[in-house]
């Protein structure tokens, strides 16, 4: 009977490295080099998180940012394979627009928005980056946009509270807006 020394680890989350920055700090002893990694993590079923971490080498930075992304996972509201409604989000200089799309459209979004949306498991969406080209800002703006999604209500598009009945008159002399015998033309 053969048994593996290292069991096969089942990957629960998809990890996407969006950006790696080389950071240099000037110190008394010379330049101190480090790396910063931006990682988006998601399960493809509506949960997504983002992590940004620094370390002495790239592999450690990616591992740290993956751990921090798993700590901040949150669930988004989906409507089938798309988002429930259009959302427009600003975060600093970043401006991200996400629109629902019919089934079969796919992900039509660029760079940072695409990474977040695919990790979340959204299969049909149209996205546009309107502000800065900074990937870190755009990833966090997309996360803010996804957090602001409200579930689609079948009764009313905008409000969950019922409207009062319309005033059709017939309430007596105090009723001014309705049709009564006295104010007919």
GITAUR-V594495 format. One record per backbone hydrogen bond with DSSP energy under -1.0 kcal/mol. NH is the residue of the N-H (numbers start at 1). CO is the residue of the C=O. If there is no record, write none. Layout:
nh = {NH;NH}
co = {CO;CO}
This chain:
nh = {14;16;18;19;21;23;25;27;30;32;34;35;36;37;38;39;40;41;42;43;44;46;48;49;51;53;55;61;62;63;64;65;66;67;68;69;70;74;76;79;82;87;89;91;94;96;97;98;99;105;108;113;115;116;117;118;119;120;122;123;124;125;126;127;128;130;131;132;138;139;140;141;142;143;144;145;146;147;148;175}
co = {42;40;38;38;36;34;32;30;27;25;23;55;21;53;19;51;16;49;14;47;119;120;74;41;39;37;35;57;58;59;60;61;62;63;64;65;66;48;46;82;79;98;96;94;91;89;128;87;126;102;125;110;111;112;113;114;115;116;117;81;81;106;99;108;97;95;95;93;134;135;136;137;138;139;140;141;142;143;144;172}
